[in-house]
Amino acid sequence: MKNLKIGDRVKVISGQEKGKITKIKSLIRKKGKVVLENTNTRIKHTKPAKTNEAGKIIQFEAPIDASNVMICNEDGIVSRIELSFENGKKQRRAKKPNVKL
């Protein structure tokens, strides 16, 4: 969770959307969840607030657990991330050899 950032390409590794490659839209760090673009969409029906209004159907992306996604490169190869210090700065890189993020 701490290694994921908004905009990272990830692959869903378990659940209903298994195998789908998408980007991270937002992070919910306290709960350990991520919201992905066009993934895990849900429909919510709302009642009218006033008598003259009509009810609405709202479609939204529900969060999934961060443990169900792995970071993915442009070729679709998934890998875990390790943090390394190079030139006094923290760098993220893939644990698998010859895989660039």
ChimeraX attribute file (.defattr): number of C-alpha atoms within 10 A of each C-alpha:
attribute: neighborCount
match mode: 1-to-1
recipient: residues
	/A:1	15
	/A:2	8
	/A:3	11
	/A:4	19
	/A:5	15
	/A:6	13
	/A:7	13
	/A:8	17
	/A:9	21
	/A:10	25
	/A:11	24
	/A:12	23
	/A:13	16
	/A:14	13
	/A:15	12
	/A:16	10
	/A:17	13
	/A:18	12
	/A:19	14
	/A:20	14
	/A:21	21
	/A:22	19
	/A:23	19
	/A:24	20
	/A:25	16
	/A:26	15
	/A:27	19
	/A:28	14
	/A:29	12
	/A:30	6
	/A:31	10
	/A:32	14
	/A:33	19
	/A:34	24
	/A:35	21
	/A:36	27
	/A:37	17
	/A:38	14
	/A:39	20
	/A:40	15
	/A:41	13
	/A:42	10
	/A:43	11
	/A:44	10
	/A:45	10
	/A:46	11
	/A:47	11
	/A:48	11
	/A:49	9
	/A:50	8
	/A:51	6
	/A:52	7
	/A:53	9
	/A:54	10
	/A:55	12
	/A:56	11
	/A:57	10
	/A:58	10
	/A:59	11
	/A:60	14
	/A:61	15
	/A:62	16
	/A:63	19
	/A:64	19
	/A:65	15
	/A:66	19
	/A:67	13
	/A:68	16
	/A:69	27
	/A:70	20
	/A:71	24
	/A:72	23
	/A:73	17
	/A:74	12
	/A:75	9
	/A:76	13
	/A:77	15
	/A:78	22
	/A:79	20
	/A:80	12
	/A:81	18
	/A:82	12
	/A:83	13
	/A:84	12
	/A:85	9
	/A:86	8
	/A:87	7
	/A:88	7
	/A:89	9
	/A:90	10
	/A:91	12
	/A:92	15
	/A:93	17
	/A:94	18
	/A:95	14
	/A:96	13
	/A:97	8
	/A:98	6
	/A:99	15
	/A:100	15
	/A:101	16
